[in-house]
């Protein structure tokens, strides 16, 4: 999901929040998830460095790309709710 689509979801969330149909996202929750994501990135980088099998290494690199994208989204969300 691109940041543009994420921004659209944030607008939708804000309208639901104003209508009382959603709870406020707490920055502590986002920070907790961000911490887990960053640890996952570090673990994947270490695993990629040690992996010998090229097929498995390629799979781990794809996972790492997804993890980096998730970190970017979480950082964006954190900046939006603060």
Secondary structure, DSSP 8 states (H G I E B T S, - for coil): --HHHHHHHHHHHHHHHHTTSS----HHHHHHHHHHHHHHHHHHHHHHHH---HHHHHHHHHHHHHHHHHHHHHHHHHHHH-
